[in-house]
Amino acid sequence: MKAFFLSALVCAAAVSSAADLTLSIDTKAPARQAFPHGAPCVGYAADPQAGGEEAAIACRRAGAWLFRTALCDDATLAFCAQYGLRLFVVLDGDQKEVIATLNRLAQSPHKEVVAGLQLGADPAGGADPSMWRKLAAHAARQLPNIPIALPVKDLESPLFVAMGGSMGPVTHLIVDLRDAPAPYEKLERIAGKLRKAPDKSVERLRLWAVGPGRLPGATDEEAAASPALAWQIHWIMSALAVDRTDGVFIERPCRADDFGLAMRHLWAATTGNRSLIGHGEGASSSEAPKAAPKAPAADMELDGDLGMDAIELSDAWTPGPAPVACANVAAGKPGDVEYLVLLAPPVDNDGQRVCLFVVNTAAERVTIHLDVNKSGGNVTSGWRRRLVPDAEKGAMRNSTRERSGKPFAETVEPGEITFMDFRI
């Protein structure tokens, strides 16, 4: 395994006018290795509907390659294996039932579709800790190298408290935030407590989040409106910006086709861009704090190969400003431009590849400029994939084009979700 050092996300933003945003990108800054390779970073908290090619196309159209579900019968396993889908299996029932499920999965010719295991279905954590300790150990033996998650709503959930420092093979907490209009502050508080935990089995835990598929309290008409999709992207983006978050599961959105377009672009971007070097919003981002040189590094090497890179996390790591656009949009207020900056491994003789993942919920179009490595915004050609609201069709207009230009300047429309891929 490679080890990476994580300091503050390095990406400063300055708004020079209401319609201009300059992003300062330092490609040599310490990078957070994000988006584990084994499965997509966004999935559905829903049951897959097994079938033939038509059912598989429906999954792809909705952006559903990963499902968090208790459904793992032989037909579902075979369907997912045939069409490249993955399952995050929720283990539920008594001890005998769960052991039978684990044994069946381990013996299945399609066990490679299992991307993770969740210990129980109760996010309030009211289950028996002694039973789940035994079942977690059994799961690790039967399906080695598969991440195992404990469901919680927060770190006061009874099951988490009862298990204390005896997490054993548990690798993740899966945090139920389906009633939360914005995830960042809750996830960051949990991640901060994990970083300071004295027990190694707790300190090394990572996170998945379960989020709502629509604005809390929204009607069907409101949930189908274009601001709801942009809010959903804010939710996913701000959850992934928390340093411990490996993925997000959402309930089925009303705008499944538009959401699926965005997720297909996101999957393409994160497949080739594994390092997260920046996150921010136009109005709330500021210069990232610098880590103290004398701060020791806390080794977070996980026991065994869990299919993801190890991370070294600085004790001096300080989160940047909390994003506010997600909560503002949920409250019916103007949002902002929020972005993630992703970095791909260098390619021989082909430069460094960078991807900007941007959503704009401000009231006006914004022109994005770059300052890369303090040398201006000159970049080589690349691609831009856009989803822009189309009021006449009541859907998102999808377009992909090759982009070029020195210096970099790209305009993002209100409500637009866009991916800009370029080389420097």
VOPAGU-2260 file (C-alpha; in pm, 1 decimal, decimal comma):
REM VOPAGU-2260
SITE   aa  ch    i         X         Y         Z
SITE  MET   A    0       0,0       0,0       0,0
SITE  LYS   A    1     106,6     352,2     -62,0
SITE  ALA   A    2      82,7     603,2     220,7
SITE  PHE   A    3     -32,4     958,2     170,1
SITE  PHE   A    4      -9,9    1261,1     394,4
SITE  LEU   A    5    -320,3    1472,7     428,5
SITE  SER   A    6    -307,1    1834,4     528,9
SITE  ALA   A    7    -561,7    2105,6     462,5
SITE  LEU   A    8    -734,2    2091,9     127,1
SITE  VAL   A    9    -530,0    2331,6     -79,2
SITE  CYS   A   10    -744,4    2545,1    -299,7
SITE  ALA   A   11    -802,9    2913,8    -237,6
SITE  ALA   A   12   -1075,5    3112,6    -403,9
SITE  ALA   A   13   -1126,2    3483,2    -443,8
SITE  VAL   A   14   -1426,9    3655,7    -591,5
SITE  SER   A   15   -1306,9    3958,9    -783,1
SITE  SER   A   16   -1660,6    4059,5    -877,9
SITE  ALA   A   17   -2010,4    3915,8    -852,6
SITE  ALA   A   18   -1960,9    3722,9   -1175,8
SITE  ASP   A   19   -1595,3    3620,5   -1154,4
SITE  LEU   A   20   -1430,2    3348,3    -952,4
SITE  THR   A   21   -1057,4    3277,5    -951,8
SITE  LEU   A   22    -941,0    2939,9    -827,0
SITE  SER   A   23    -581,5    2903,7    -711,5
SITE  ILE   A   24    -465,1    2543,6    -759,2
SITE  ASP   A   25    -140,8    2404,9    -621,5
SITE  THR   A   26     -85,1    2068,6    -788,0
SITE  LYS   A   27     220,0    2000,9    -571,0
SITE  ALA   A   28      31,2    2035,7    -245,4
SITE  PRO   A   29     -21,5    1728,1     -23,4
SITE  ALA   A   30    -318,8    1546,1    -170,7
SITE  ARG   A   31    -592,5    1341,3     -14,7
SITE  GLN   A   32    -629,4    1007,3    -189,0
SITE  ALA   A   33   -1004,8     996,8    -239,7
SITE  PHE   A   34   -1259,5     775,7    -410,2
SITE  PRO   A   35   -1161,6     412,2    -340,0
SITE  HIS   A   36   -1107,1     214,7    -658,6
SITE  GLY   A   37   -1330,2     -79,6    -571,1
SITE  ALA   A   38   -1670,5      83,5    -624,6
SITE  PRO   A   39   -1831,2     411,4    -736,7
SITE  CYS   A   40   -1822,6     688,8    -476,6
SITE  VAL   A   41   -2199,0     752,2    -506,1
SITE  GLY   A   42   -2465,0     483,5    -480,5
SITE  TYR   A   43   -2837,0     436,4    -422,3
SITE  ALA   A   44   -2997,3     344,9     -89,6
SITE  ALA   A   45   -3245,2     124,8    -274,4
SITE  ASP   A   46   -3304,7    -229,2    -395,4
SITE  PRO   A   47   -3187,4    -318,0    -748,3
SITE  GLN   A   48   -3452,3    -468,4    -972,3
SITE  ALA   A   49   -3300,0    -780,3   -1127,8
SITE  GLY   A   50   -3385,8    -848,3   -1489,7
SITE  GLY   A   51   -3228,8    -843,3   -1831,7
SITE  GLU   A   52   -3054,0    -581,2   -2039,5
SITE  GLU   A   53   -3348,7    -340,9   -2015,4
SITE  ALA   A   54   -3323,2    -339,5   -1634,0
SITE  ALA   A   55   -2946,5    -286,2   -1655,8
SITE  ILE   A   56   -2992,7       8,5   -1894,6
SITE  ALA   A   57   -3242,1     161,8   -1650,3
SITE  CYS   A   58   -2977,9     137,1   -1375,8
SITE  ARG   A   59   -2714,8     302,3   -1593,2
SITE  ARG   A   60   -2955,1     575,0   -1701,4
SITE  ALA   A   61   -3022,8     654,1   -1335,9
SITE  GLY   A   62   -2651,4     651,2   -1248,3
SITE  ALA   A   63   -2700,7     346,3   -1026,5
SITE  TRP   A   64   -2393,7     121,9   -1027,9
SITE  LEU   A   65   -2384,7      68,8    -650,8
SITE  PHE   A   66   -2679,3     -24,1    -426,4
SITE  ARG   A   67   -2704,1     -22,7     -48,0
SITE  THR   A   68   -2957,8    -297,9       8,3
SITE  ALA   A   69   -3048,2    -607,4     206,7
SITE  LEU   A   70   -3145,4    -776,4    -120,1
SITE  CYS   A   71   -2873,8   -1028,5    -207,7
SITE  ASP   A   72   -3053,0   -1338,8    -336,1
SITE  ASP   A   73   -2887,4   -1549,8    -605,5
SITE  ALA   A   74   -3081,2   -1384,6    -890,4
SITE  THR   A   75   -2977,4   -1036,2    -776,3
SITE  LEU   A   76   -2612,5   -1142,7    -741,6
SITE  ALA   A   77   -2614,0   -1293,4   -1091,6
SITE  PHE   A   78   -2780,5    -983,5   -1241,1
SITE  CYS   A   79   -2526,5    -749,3   -1080,5
SITE  ALA   A   80   -2233,3    -966,5   -1187,1
SITE  GLN   A   81   -2353,0    -978,4   -1547,9
SITE  TYR   A   82   -2400,3    -603,2   -1580,6
SITE  GLY   A   83   -2117,9    -466,5   -1365,7
SITE  LEU   A   84   -2326,5    -349,0   -1068,8
SITE  ARG   A   85   -2214,0    -364,7    -703,9
SITE  LEU   A   86   -2394,6    -427,6    -375,2
SITE  PHE   A   87   -2332,4    -281,4     -32,2
SITE  VAL   A   88   -2515,1    -552,4     161,0
SITE  VAL   A   89   -2712,4    -464,8     474,4
SITE  LEU   A   90   -2696,7    -767,9     703,7
SITE  ASP   A   91   -3015,4    -796,6     905,0
SITE  GLY   A   92   -3191,4   -1052,2    1118,9
SITE  ASP   A   93   -3081,1   -1270,4    1408,0
SITE  GLN   A   94   -2736,6   -1425,8    1441,0
SITE  LYS   A   95   -2834,6   -1748,5    1264,2
SITE  GLU   A   96   -2985,4   -1562,7     968,0
SITE  VAL   A   97   -2686,3   -1334,1     924,3
SITE  ILE   A   98   -2437,6   -1622,1     941,7
SITE  ALA   A   99   -2638,7   -1806,4     675,7
SITE  THR   A  100   -2631,0   -1495,9     451,8
SITE  LEU   A  101   -2255,6   -1450,6     495,3
SITE  ASN   A  102   -2187,3   -1818,2     421,6
SITE  ARG   A  103   -2402,2   -1803,8     109,5
SITE  LEU   A  104   -2229,9   -1488,7     -14,8
SITE  ALA   A  105   -1885,9   -1638,4      46,6
SITE  GLN   A  106   -1977,3   -1949,3    -154,9
SITE  SER   A  107   -2144,3   -1759,6    -439,0
SITE  PRO   A  108   -1971,0   -1756,4    -778,5
SITE  HIS   A  109   -2072,0   -1388,5    -791,2
SITE  LYS   A  110   -1932,0   -1275,9    -455,7
SITE  GLU   A  111   -1719,7   -1012,9    -634,9
SITE  VAL   A  112   -2029,3    -790,5    -657,1
SITE  VAL   A  113   -2018,2    -734,5    -279,0
SITE  ALA   A  114   -1858,3    -392,8    -227,7
SITE  GLY   A  115   -1922,5    -369,3     145,9
SITE  LEU   A  116   -2118,9    -504,5     442,7
SITE  GLN   A  117   -2332,9    -314,9     693,1
SITE  LEU   A  118   -2385,7    -463,6    1038,7
SITE  GLY   A  119   -2760,5    -431,6    1091,8
SITE  ALA   A  120   -3027,4    -200,6     958,5
SITE  ASP   A  121   -3081,2      16,5    1267,2
SITE  PRO   A  122   -2904,3     355,7    1228,8
SITE  ALA   A  123   -3002,1     444,0    1585,9
SITE  GLY   A  124   -2767,5     163,4    1691,4
SITE  GLY   A  125   -2996,6     -19,6    1929,7
SITE  ALA   A  126   -2869,3    -369,5    1843,2
SITE  ASP   A  127   -2678,5    -624,2    2050,2
SITE  PRO   A  128   -2305,4    -533,2    2047,6
SITE  SER   A  129   -2182,2    -879,8    2147,6
SITE  MET   A  130   -2369,3   -1037,6    1855,4
SITE  TRP   A  131   -2235,8    -788,5    1604,9
SITE  ARG   A  132   -1877,9    -828,4    1728,4
SITE  LYS   A  133   -1904,6   -1200,8    1654,3
SITE  LEU   A  134   -2072,1   -1140,7    1319,8
SITE  ALA   A  135   -1814,1    -879,7    1215,5
SITE  ALA   A  136   -1536,8   -1131,4    1285,3
SITE  HIS   A  137   -1725,0   -1399,1    1090,7
SITE  ALA   A  138   -1779,8   -1158,2     799,2
SITE  ALA   A  139   -1407,8   -1076,1     787,8
SITE  ARG   A  140   -1321,9   -1446,4     771,6
SITE  GLN   A  141   -1581,0   -1534,2     510,2
SITE  LEU   A  142   -1534,2   -1227,3     288,4
SITE  PRO   A  143   -1181,4   -1098,7     352,8
SITE  ASN   A  144   -1078,3    -754,8     224,4
SITE  ILE   A  145   -1441,0    -634,9     213,3
SITE  PRO   A  146   -1508,9    -312,9     408,8
SITE  ILE   A  147   -1741,3    -361,1     707,2
SITE  ALA   A  148   -1953,5     -73,9     837,0
SITE  LEU   A  149   -2140,4      -1,8    1159,1
SITE  PRO   A  150   -2462,9     203,2    1111,2
SITE  VAL   A  151   -2491,2     517,6    1324,8
SITE  LYS   A  152   -2670,4     850,1    1332,2
SITE  ASP   A  153   -2388,4    1004,1    1535,5
SITE  LEU   A  154   -2116,5     892,9    1775,4
SITE  GLU   A  155   -2372,8     878,1    2058,2
SITE  SER   A  156   -2558,4     591,1    1888,2
SITE  PRO   A  157   -2599,5     316,0    2151,4
SITE  LEU   A  158   -2437,2      41,0    1944,5
SITE  PHE   A  159   -2126,0     248,6    1876,4
SITE  VAL   A  160   -2100,0     347,4    2242,8
SITE  ALA   A  161   -2153,5     -11,2    2359,5
SITE  MET   A  162   -1885,1    -147,4    2128,7
SITE  GLY   A  163   -1642,8     112,9    2259,9
SITE  GLY   A  164   -1288,8      46,9    2143,3
SITE  SER   A  165   -1360,7    -309,4    2028,8
SITE  MET   A  166   -1425,8    -238,2    1662,0
SITE  GLY   A  167   -1213,9    -531,0    1545,4
SITE  PRO   A  168   -1255,1    -573,4    1167,7
SITE  VAL   A  169   -1503,3    -283,5    1139,1
SITE  THR   A  170   -1354,2     -32,4     892,8
SITE  HIS   A  171   -1629,5     228,0     847,3
SITE  LEU   A  172   -1919,5     405,3    1008,1
SITE  ILE   A  173   -2219,2     452,9     782,5
SITE  VAL   A  174   -2386,1     773,4     898,0
SITE  ASP   A  175   -2760,9     809,6     840,0
SITE  LEU   A  176   -2825,6    1172,9     740,2
SITE  ARG   A  177   -3146,2    1127,1     543,6
SITE  ASP   A  178   -3313,6    1400,0     747,7
SITE  ALA   A  179   -3024,0    1646,7     700,6
SITE  PRO   A  180   -3052,3    1924,5     439,4
SITE  ALA   A  181   -2670,1    1958,1     445,8
SITE  PRO   A  182   -2412,6    1698,5     557,7
SITE  TYR   A  183   -2076,6    1871,7     600,3
SITE  GLU   A  184   -2081,8    1995,9     959,2
SITE  LYS   A  185   -2220,3    1670,1    1103,0
SITE  LEU   A  186   -1971,4    1455,2     912,2
SITE  GLU   A  187   -1682,9    1687,2     996,6
SITE  ARG   A  188   -1766,5    1673,6    1369,2
SITE  ILE   A  189   -1767,3    1293,2    1354,4
SITE  ALA   A  190   -1441,9    1284,9    1156,7
SITE  GLY   A  191   -1282,8    1525,4    1406,2
SITE  LYS   A  192   -1374,6    1301,2    1698,4
SITE  LEU   A  193   -1239,5     996,6    1517,3
SITE  ARG   A  194    -909,3    1172,2    1451,3
SITE  LYS   A  195    -867,1    1233,8    1825,0
SITE  ALA   A  196    -982,8     890,2    1942,9
SITE  PRO   A  197    -722,0     725,8    2170,6
SITE  ASP   A  198    -812,8     375,5    2055,8
SITE  LYS   A  199    -664,2     271,9    1719,3
SITE  SER   A  200    -965,6      62,4    1622,8
SITE  VAL   A  201   -1179,7     378,3    1644,8
SITE  GLU   A  202    -920,6     628,9    1521,6
SITE  ARG   A  203    -880,8     448,7    1188,8
SITE  LEU   A  204   -1255,1     434,0    1104,2
SITE  ARG   A  205   -1368,1     596,0     781,6
SITE  LEU   A  206   -1714,0     713,6     673,6
SITE  TRP   A  207   -1995,1     655,4     431,0
SITE  ALA   A  208   -2301,1     879,9     438,9
SITE  VAL   A  209   -2666,0     805,6     359,1
SITE  GLY   A  210   -2846,7    1113,0     229,7
SITE  PRO   A  211   -3194,9    1214,2     118,2
SITE  GLY   A  212   -3306,6    1178,9    -243,1
SITE  ARG   A  213   -3508,4    1499,4    -222,9
SITE  LEU   A  214   -3519,9    1815,2     -16,9
SITE  PRO   A  215   -3667,1    1732,0     325,8
SITE  GLY   A  216   -4035,2    1821,1     320,4
SITE  ALA   A  217   -4043,1    1890,4     -54,5
SITE  THR   A  218   -4350,5    1809,8    -260,7
SITE  ASP   A  219   -4318,8    1596,1    -574,3
SITE  GLU   A  220   -4334,5    1910,0    -788,3
SITE  GLU   A  221   -4063,8    2083,1    -584,5
SITE  ALA   A  222   -3847,8    1770,4    -583,2
SITE  ALA   A  223   -3869,5    1754,2    -963,1
SITE  ALA   A  224   -3756,2    2115,3   -1011,2
SITE  SER   A  225   -3402,3    2185,6   -1132,7
SITE  PRO   A  226   -3285,5    2353,7    -805,7
SITE  ALA   A  227   -3347,2    2021,7    -631,1
SITE  LEU   A  228   -3093,7    1847,8    -855,0
SITE  ALA   A  229   -2834,0    2119,1    -798,3
SITE  TRP   A  230   -2897,7    2092,2    -422,6
SITE  GLN   A  231   -2843,8    1714,6    -446,7
SITE  ILE   A  232   -2505,5    1774,5    -612,7
SITE  HIS   A  233   -2416,6    2022,3    -335,7
SITE  TRP   A  234   -2505,8    1753,1     -81,0
SITE  ILE   A  235   -2285,5    1490,7    -244,8
SITE  MET   A  236   -1999,1    1731,8    -305,0
SITE  SER   A  237   -1987,7    1866,5      50,2
SITE  ALA   A  238   -2012,7    1514,2     196,3
SITE  LEU   A  239   -1721,2    1393,1     -17,0
SITE  ALA   A  240   -1518,9    1698,3      90,5
SITE  VAL   A  241   -1495,5    1563,0     447,0
SITE  ASP   A  242   -1158,4    1390,8     467,2
SITE  ARG   A  243   -1288,4    1055,2     597,4
SITE  THR   A  244   -1579,3    1015,4     354,7
SITE  ASP   A  245   -1534,6     737,5     100,1
SITE  GLY   A  246   -1882,7     746,9     -49,1
SITE  VAL   A  247   -2244,1     859,2     -37,9
SITE  PHE   A  248   -2566,3     662,3     -73,6
SITE  ILE   A  249   -2883,0     853,4    -156,4
SITE  GLU   A  250   -3246,5     757,0    -177,2
SITE  ARG   A  251   -3390,2     754,4    -528,3
SITE  PRO   A  252   -3415,6    1112,1    -663,9
SITE  CYS   A  253   -3723,8    1228,9    -853,7
SITE  ARG   A  254   -3509,8    1353,0   -1144,9
SITE  ALA   A  255   -3344,7    1015,9   -1194,7
SITE  ASP   A  256   -3248,4    1067,7   -1560,6
SITE  ASP   A  257   -3083,6    1405,1   -1496,5
SITE  PHE   A  258   -2920,6    1275,7   -1181,2
SITE  GLY   A  259   -2795,1     976,1   -1377,0
SITE  LEU   A  260   -2629,5    1202,8   -1634,0
SITE  ALA   A  261   -2447,2    1386,7   -1355,6
SITE  MET   A  262   -2341,9    1060,3   -1191,4
SITE  ARG   A  263   -2208,8     917,2   -1518,0
SITE  HIS   A  264   -1992,3    1226,9   -1559,2
SITE  LEU   A  265   -1884,6    1205,8   -1193,6
SITE  TRP   A  266   -1791,4     839,7   -1225,3
SITE  ALA   A  267   -1585,8     916,9   -1536,5
SITE  ALA   A  268   -1410,3    1200,7   -1353,5
SITE  THR   A  269   -1332,0    1013,5   -1033,8
SITE  THR   A  270   -1217,8     702,3   -1219,5
SITE  GLY   A  271    -924,3     891,6   -1363,7
SITE  ASN   A  272    -876,5    1156,5   -1094,5
SITE  ARG   A  273    -807,2     994,1    -760,0
SITE  SER   A  274    -652,6    1276,2    -555,8
SITE  LEU   A  275    -867,5    1548,5    -403,9
SITE  ILE   A  276    -659,2    1864,8    -372,5
SITE  GLY   A  277    -928,0    2127,3    -327,0
SITE  HIS   A  278   -1281,2    2206,9    -221,2
SITE  GLY   A  279   -1455,1    2535,7    -162,2
SITE  GLU   A  280   -1724,9    2786,2    -247,0
SITE  GLY   A  281   -1694,0    3121,4    -413,3
SITE  ALA   A  282   -1814,1    3323,2    -115,6
SITE  SER   A  283   -1690,0    3115,1     175,8
SITE  SER   A  284   -1350,0    2983,2      69,6
SITE  SER   A  285   -1033,1    3136,6     207,5
SITE  GLU   A  286    -663,0    3063,2     212,7
SITE  ALA   A  287    -613,5    2717,7     361,0
SITE  PRO   A  288    -432,9    2709,4     696,5
SITE  LYS   A  289     -84,9    2559,0     692,7
SITE  ALA   A  290      -0,2    2258,4     906,7
SITE  ALA   A  291     259,2    2309,2    1179,5
SITE  PRO   A  292     590,6    2148,8    1072,0
SITE  LYS   A  293     643,6    1990,2    1413,8
SITE  ALA   A  294     309,3    1808,9    1419,0
SITE  PRO   A  295     348,8    1429,7    1425,0
SITE  ALA   A  296     164,4    1217,7    1173,0
SITE  ALA   A  297     -89,4     962,7    1293,6
SITE  ASP   A  298     -46,8     638,7    1098,8
SITE  MET   A  299    -380,1     514,8     968,1
SITE  GLU   A  300    -261,5     196,8     798,5
SITE  LEU   A  301    -558,0     -38,5     799,2
SITE  ASP   A  302    -519,3    -403,1     897,3
SITE  GLY   A  303    -516,9    -612,8     582,8
SITE  ASP   A  304    -579,8    -502,6     226,5
SITE  LEU   A  305    -924,5    -347,3     211,8
SITE  GLY   A  306    -896,2    -242,9    -150,7
SITE  MET   A  307    -815,3     121,3     -76,0
SITE  ASP   A  308    -501,5     324,5     -22,2
SITE  ALA   A  309    -372,7     388,4     329,1
SITE  ILE   A  310    -367,2     748,1     443,2
SITE  GLU   A  311    -148,6     932,7     685,4
SITE  LEU   A  312    -344,5    1207,3     851,7
SITE  SER   A  313    -176,9    1507,9    1009,5
SITE  ASP   A  314    -280,8    1576,1    1368,3
SITE  ALA   A  315    -263,2    1943,8    1273,2
SITE  TRP   A  316    -513,3    1905,9     987,4
SITE  THR   A  317    -772,4    2181,6    1000,6
SITE  PRO   A  318   -1085,2    2183,2     786,0
SITE  GLY   A  319   -1144,1    2479,1     559,7
SITE  PRO   A  320   -1451,9    2701,4     585,7
SITE  ALA   A  321   -1773,7    2502,2     610,1
SITE  PRO   A  322   -1972,8    2511,3     285,1
SITE  VAL   A  323   -2301,9    2698,8     315,5
SITE  ALA   A  324   -2458,1    2669,0     -32,2
SITE  CYS   A  325   -2618,6    2328,6      33,6
SITE  ALA   A  326   -2810,3    2449,1     340,9
SITE  ASN   A  327   -2896,9    2780,5     174,5
SITE  VAL   A  328   -3049,0    2613,2    -131,0
SITE  ALA   A  329   -3245,2    2376,9      94,0
SITE  ALA   A  330   -3384,6    2682,6     274,3
SITE  GLY   A  331   -3485,5    2850,3     -52,3
SITE  LYS   A  332   -3202,7    3104,7     -41,0
SITE  PRO   A  333   -2946,6    3186,8    -313,0
SITE  GLY   A  334   -2663,1    2936,3    -325,7
SITE  ASP   A  335   -2308,4    2966,9    -451,6
SITE  VAL   A  336   -2049,0    2812,1    -678,2
SITE  GLU   A  337   -1913,9    2500,1    -507,6
SITE  TYR   A  338   -1626,7    2298,7    -651,1
SITE  LEU   A  339   -1399,9    2001,5    -604,0
SITE  VAL   A  340   -1053,0    1994,8    -762,6
SITE  LEU   A  341    -938,3    1645,6    -860,2
SITE  LEU   A  342    -590,9    1544,8    -968,9
SITE  ALA   A  343    -496,1    1242,5   -1179,8
SITE  PRO   A  344    -159,4    1068,8   -1162,3
SITE  PRO   A  345      90,7    1224,3   -1408,1
SITE  VAL   A  346     104,6    1060,8   -1749,6
SITE  ASP   A  347     439,1    1021,0   -1929,5
SITE  ASN   A  348     489,9    1299,1   -2183,0
SITE  ASP   A  349     127,3    1405,6   -2150,9
SITE  GLY   A  350     125,6    1654,8   -1863,9
SITE  GLN   A  351     -72,6    1666,0   -1540,8
SITE  ARG   A  352    -447,4    1612,3   -1566,2
SITE  VAL   A  353    -684,3    1819,1   -1351,2
SITE  CYS   A  354   -1064,0    1798,6   -1325,5
SITE  LEU   A  355   -1293,7    2066,5   -1183,4
SITE  PHE   A  356   -1632,6    1943,3   -1060,9
SITE  VAL   A  357   -1855,4    2252,0   -1027,9
SITE  VAL   A  358   -2215,5    2333,5    -944,1
SITE  ASN   A  359   -2354,5    2687,6    -958,7
SITE  THR   A  360   -2660,7    2782,6    -753,5
SITE  ALA   A  361   -2581,5    3153,4    -744,6
SITE  ALA   A  362   -2835,7    3385,2    -901,3
SITE  GLU   A  363   -2612,2    3469,7   -1198,4
SITE  ARG   A  364   -2361,7    3316,0   -1433,0
SITE  VAL   A  365   -2006,2    3304,0   -1306,2
SITE  THR   A  366   -1684,2    3304,6   -1507,7
SITE  ILE   A  367   -1417,7    3079,8   -1358,7
SITE  HIS   A  368   -1051,3    3171,9   -1397,0
SITE  LEU   A  369    -751,3    2971,8   -1279,4
SITE  ASP   A  370    -417,5    3042,3   -1122,2
SITE  VAL   A  371    -226,4    2714,1   -1141,9
SITE  ASN   A  372      88,0    2686,7    -930,7
SITE  LYS   A  373     101,3    3067,9    -912,2
SITE  SER   A  374     189,8    3086,2   -1280,3
SITE  GLY   A  375    -140,4    3202,1   -1425,2
SITE  GLY   A  376    -421,5    3016,0   -1594,1
SITE  ASN   A  377    -257,3    2877,3   -1907,6
SITE  VAL   A  378    -365,0    2518,1   -1961,6
SITE  THR   A  379    -369,6    2281,2   -2256,1
SITE  SER   A  380    -679,6    2142,8   -2420,5
SITE  GLY   A  381    -923,4    1910,5   -2252,8
SITE  TRP   A  382   -1295,3    1839,4   -2228,2
SITE  ARG   A  383   -1598,6    1999,6   -2070,7
SITE  ARG   A  384   -1918,1    1813,2   -1986,6
SITE  ARG   A  385   -2216,2    2032,5   -1896,5
SITE  LEU   A  386   -2565,4    1984,7   -1754,7
SITE  VAL   A  387   -2764,6    2308,6   -1791,1
SITE  PRO   A  388   -3132,9    2363,0   -1695,7
SITE  ASP   A  389   -3364,8    2381,9   -1995,6
SITE  ALA   A  390   -3680,5    2563,9   -1884,6
SITE  GLU   A  391   -3877,0    2468,5   -2197,3
SITE  LYS   A  392   -3811,3    2095,9   -2166,0
SITE  GLY   A  393   -3815,4    2089,9   -1785,5
SITE  ALA   A  394   -3496,0    1886,3   -1788,3
SITE  MET   A  395   -3120,5    1928,3   -1798,5
SITE  ARG   A  396   -2954,6    1984,7   -2134,9
SITE  ASN   A  397   -2646,6    1767,2   -2170,0
SITE  SER   A  398   -2349,0    1870,4   -2383,2
SITE  THR   A  399   -1989,1    1761,0   -2418,5
SITE  ARG   A  400   -1726,9    1952,9   -2608,6
SITE  GLU   A  401   -1355,4    1975,1   -2646,8
SITE  ARG   A  402   -1217,1    2286,9   -2483,4
SITE  SER   A  403    -900,3    2485,5   -2534,7
SITE  GLY   A  404    -780,0    2831,7   -2455,8
SITE  LYS   A  405    -503,3    3018,3   -2283,2
SITE  PRO   A  406    -565,4    3153,9   -2030,9
SITE  PHE   A  407    -844,3    2941,8   -1887,7
SITE  ALA   A  408   -1184,8    3112,2   -1862,3
SITE  GLU   A  409   -1510,2    2917,2   -1851,9
SITE  THR   A  410   -1859,5    3052,0   -1783,6
SITE  VAL   A  411   -2096,2    2849,2   -1562,7
SITE  GLU   A  412   -2469,4    2923,4   -1588,2
SITE  PRO   A  413   -2708,4    2935,9   -1290,3
SITE  GLY   A  414   -2817,7    2581,9   -1203,8
SITE  GLU   A  415   -2540,3    2429,4   -1413,1
SITE  ILE   A  416   -2345,8    2118,5   -1312,1
SITE  THR   A  417   -2021,7    2088,5   -1502,7
SITE  PHE   A  418   -1699,4    1890,2   -1525,7
SITE  MET   A  419   -1395,0    2057,3   -1676,5
SITE  ASP   A  420   -1103,5    1828,5   -1755,0
SITE  PHE   A  421    -772,9    1975,6   -1873,9
SITE  ARG   A  422    -397,4    1927,9   -1872,4
SITE  ILE   A  423    -132,8    2163,3   -1743,3
